[in-house]
């Protein structure tokens, strides 16, 4: 067997014998062969002995007094932890509700309850902003996170960690949307640990994408780009929809770093990936990434690139289509695209038309408890300042000032 074939055989043996998913690869086999790792985990040694018909000694495995690096990381975590800047650890990253043990067996009923709570929380924050959902989703996470320490049916273990991780990611996003960045960081890191523990590349990528959005929001596009490129590691393990989302975000950060040509190329790649996706095979947390979201995300990237080329036309069609295509379930996403279209038009187009677009944005923002929407509106007002002698623009700036002051107090 080749190293890859042997690694796959080991993973399959562990799954059949223990009901646990592992992600051993050819690189790990090479480390065993070279003696870099002298004493692999017990399940790996048992699997190798069974497959190769040899004892630990015959395979060259020797227990050493000094712990090998591989022993310091739980076998069930993804190897990404070896180069993740966050070094997720269950000891440091536990959710407050995950301490102690859950009494009772965790089965399909409990898993369905977590998924239902997550759908409700995501729907609420998409419709009304993160501030409307934070309390309820925090209660749900504190209720369900302890189940990770309970008795879990082997065939549901991965699904349970994914579900709780996704719920934590939703809570992180609600905190991010309301401007509570410290809370967002804690929840995202717990979600990342859950993804690593589950061996879920899609959840890991989606969580790193949320972390990237947070970095970009505070003015660190370079850090955001690093996170996206971490998320793209082993893209062969990711669904096409996840890959399209990551490419669209990478385009945004390339544009923000004054690399517009690379951003345009990345948008084209995102389009190609999106057209080949199969939504029925996507993980449940990617349901939001439809055509409207894709156009809005790539339109945001091209809006930044448009300024470098002074060509408004490369971005406006996408933003307009995104606004038209967003369903009623995603008013916040529609409002983001509307504000970005108004801002781009104010910079490169007709300021009176931009003011009309901006007024629509202000109307749509009312009722959304979102610090990010408030920030985008204030950016629009700042951009509009150079045209403040125009009546319509002056009225827009006044409307933004009144609305954002009200949103900040609520």
QUIDA-V932868 format. One record per helix or strand of 3 or more residues. SS is the DSSP state (~ for helix, > for strand). FROM is the first residue (numbers start at 1). TO is the last residue. If there is no record, write none. Layout:
ss=[SS	SS]
from=[FROM	FROM]
to=[TO	TO]
This chain:
ss=[~	~	~	~	~	~	~	~	~	~	~	~	~	~	~	~	~	~	~	~	~	~	~	~	~]
from=[3	26	42	69	79	90	96	108	130	134	154	181	201	221	235	240	260	279	284	291	313	328	351	371	391]
to=[18	34	52	72	82	93	98	128	132	149	178	198	217	231	237	256	275	281	286	309	325	348	365	387	409]
